[in-house]
């Protein structure tokens, strides 16, 4: 377990799977590479980020 956690913290990769094949996948897991590898990320969080447009509205000096 110590080696598994050390690998997880020290490797600059998209994911670490211990004890199973690299094709192991659950829908809620983020999936994809790190840095310049691949074409992006997959998973619920990545999909929400891709479909989100961040906006801001600032109201000051108004009597609401």
N, C-alpha and C positions, 0 to 999 in steps of 0.2 A: 504494500500500500504506500509506503514511503516513496518508493521509486515511481509509482504511478502519479502521485501528487507532485513530486519534483518535476517529472516530465511535463505535466499539465501547466505548471507555473513557469517553467523555463523555456519551453519550446514556443516559438513564434509561429504558430499554425492555427488553422481554423477550428480544429478539434482534435481530441485525443480519445481513442477508443481502446480500452484494455480488456482483453479476454473475449473479443468478438471480431468479426470481419469488418473491413472498412465500409462495406455496403449496409451495415446496420443503420436503421433510420427510423425515427418516430416523427410524426408530422409536426409536433411542437418543438422539435430540436432545431436550433439554427444550423445551417449547413452551408459550407462554402469555404474558400481559401482565405489566406491572409496576404496582405501586401498586394503584389501585382498578379497573383495567380487567379485563374478563373475569370468569370464575368460578373461576379457579384455574390450576394448571399441569398439563401432561400430560407423559408420558415415563416412562422406567423409574425414575429417581430419585424423581419426584413420586409415582408409584404405590407404591413401596416405603415412602415416608414416610407416605402415607395409610393403608397397611395395617399400620403398625408402632405398637405401644403400648409406649412407653418405661416401664420399671419399674426399681426398684432394691431390693436387699436388702443390708443392712449387718449384718455379724456382728462383734462386738467382745468381747474378754475371754473367748474360748472356746479351750480346748485342742483343737485339731484335730489 
